Amino acid sequence: MQKIKELYRGKAKTVFTTENPNLLILEFRNDTSALDGERIEQFDRKGMINNKFNHFIMTKLADAGIPTQLEKLLSDTECLVKRLDMVPVECVIRNRAAGSLVRRIGVEEGIELSPPLFDMFLKNDALHDPMVNESYCETFGWVSKEHLATMKSLTYQVNNVLSKLFLDAGLILVDFKLEFGIFDGKVYLGDEFSPDGCRLWDVNTLEKMDKDRFRQSLGGVIEAYEEVAKRLGVSL
């Protein structure tokens, strides 16, 4: 499968068309961003780590019956995926309080949230991804009520599968974001799942093992990503 044309360049990935109109190539770059792309740095090996990490996670989710866009791994930094009609809404699950939730409502970082919180945000960097709800999705026609219900159900299923997977590896899945798209009338999990889009803490020390190391200038970003991959058994 060959790249034909650059379709979209995001903050950390580039999307290319292929000779098959239903398939795309995702290329994971070494870029790491924060503050809606205002701060960007490059880290050696990051694109490779996230690509293989994402392949590992998506395979685990597919094995659990969750439909994903992933077709196969193409190289260290590339994978082949279905071409989805992406829904412009991020689905977020929060198992513990962190990040914007702490800033927004003043709860203590780290407290357990039971049941987990489900949030949705409009994907729009210029507006800083504002929080939305089901009513917004219906009124503005971003996604049908039926597909949105499926997205929410799948998000909780992903949480059940991955919370156990990470806990078995000595990690707490604090929170994460998912993106979905439609292909042939069916909802699929799209984009990626990597330490860029979730928070992971060591179960014993509560050390942060995700992109918060970059956001908060803690250092050791790639070392943390590699440690998480090693604990899960991801082959790098």
Secondary structure, DSSP 8 states (H G I E B T S, - for coil): -----EEEE-SSEEEEE-SSTTEEEEEE-SEEEETTTTEEEE-TTHHHHHHHHHHHHHHHHHHTT--BSEEEE-SSSEEEEE--EEEEEEEEEEEE--THHHHHH---TT-EEEEEEEEEEE--GGGT--EE-HHHHHHTTSS-HHHHHHHHHHHHHHHHHHHHHHHHTTEEEEEEEEEEEEETTEEEEES--STTSEEEEETTT--B-STHHHHTT-S-HHHHHHHHHHHHT---
